[in-house]
């Protein structure tokens, strides 16, 4: 029946199979997959220690942490699909109390992220119980940027944020910019790990599925990062039975399934698509790695004017904190003015 799916592996798998016997990717690794009969390709991920490190480093209030976690999931799903050396950047600019979210992924595996927010405005909304994504973000834009390096043109898609969730904004990006029917599911949660003294650890998960049929009488859209032509969508194409079945199946996903480490990415894919057959490919590990360095920061400061350098000196030194990884750098004024 369309939309039906098996909630588990079945008796044999549940009683005799053990986690790891199938080469499970585990946390912090993106798993590409393909469901041939439905002409669907996609990626799925569960984030654990990596996400917890990023959020704990800044000690964000919970509403802010949840928004940034969703941004991180979208970033790793799209960033790990880059087929060249480059960077994928997710950035919001809005008028809400959480006025900026930034996450960027540098191939092959480096992720960093941070959020900027107005603590007083946020506190007032939390006290009023108004913590929806639409309220916290307000109105503005989401920019999704693919950077292929200094000698290549950047590609950027812009999505308006006006009362929409980040999940819906990601779907809109694909519909408007990439012209690929795409479904996106995001979930964020917390877990108490044994031996952690009762501390809650952040987890998140996400799934992205795209409709990419090969038959010429159906839609043949370009891949995520460009393709071989422009393609328009007709109502007939978007009403394709295979795509509608995919939406019915992903609509059954419970948020807990996306974040529960005992389910795992491959196990959830099996639950969803066992009747059709799902093929998984080698996973891509993601690491909490910032691209900042002393030389890079010094280079930025080297572009400051003498007046700006003078204004930056405090107690005889220039102090710079990386907003992403919170690493602190100190420079003598002569270090950044010697080449001026």
DAURCOR-V596717 format. One line per field, one symbol per residue. phi: phi as a letter, one per 30 degrees, with the letter a starting at -180 (. if undefined). A space follows every 50 residues. Layout:
BEGIN
phi->???
END
This chain:
BEGIN
phi->.eidaddadjddddccdbejdciedidhbccdbbcedchcbabbabcbee ddddddechdeeddeddddddddeddddddddcadabcbcbcbbcddcda bbbbccdcacbbaabcbcddddedddddicbdeddddiclbcccccccjd cbddcbccbdcaicddddddddedddcchbebcbbbababbcceiciidd cdbababbbbcbdcdddcdbdddecjaclcbcccedddcedddddedddd ddddedddcddddiddddddedbddcjbcccedcdbbdbccdaddddddd dddddedddddddbhibccbcdddcidcbbbdeddccdcd
END
